[in-house]
Amino acid sequence: IAVHTAPLVDFLGPSRNYYDLIFDISESRQIEVFFSTLTGEDRKLPVKQIGGPPANRDQLPDELVQKLEGIYKDDYRLFGDVFGRQTDLQLIAKRAKRHKASLNGFLARLKSRLLK
């Protein structure tokens, strides 16, 4: 469970400079558009949480909220503006096309090196 609860900065690093898109998982439509554009196929994310009510921050004691904010303070500092933000779906599709072109170029170069 540690991988699901570790701060984002632990695996994304201390800077956002490397990333041109960061998705809030609550906005799964954005992720679907990105991968559908990237692959050229309609992609849907399956719903995995099928039990229990959604978590609500207001139901947590203030002391616990403060503790969690302390644990994830670097995440809030670096990525806080992303949480709950909806990115324009056209922008996501445009960036996916750019990633696809870059990935296709990389794969072509890799294939030519492997076939030598």
Sequence and secondary structure as in RCSB ss.txt:
>XXXX:A:sequence
IAVHTAPLVDFLGPSRNYYDLIFDISESRQIEVFFSTLTGEDRKLPVKQIGGPPANRDQLPDELVQKLEGIYKDD
YRLFGDVFGRQTDLQLIAKRAKRHKASLNGFLARLKSRLLK
>XXXX:A:secstr
 HHHHS HHHHH S STT S    TT HHHHHHHHHHHHTS         SS    GGGS HHHHHHHHHHTHHH
HHHHTTTTT    HHHHHHHHHHHHHHHHHHHHHHHHHHT 
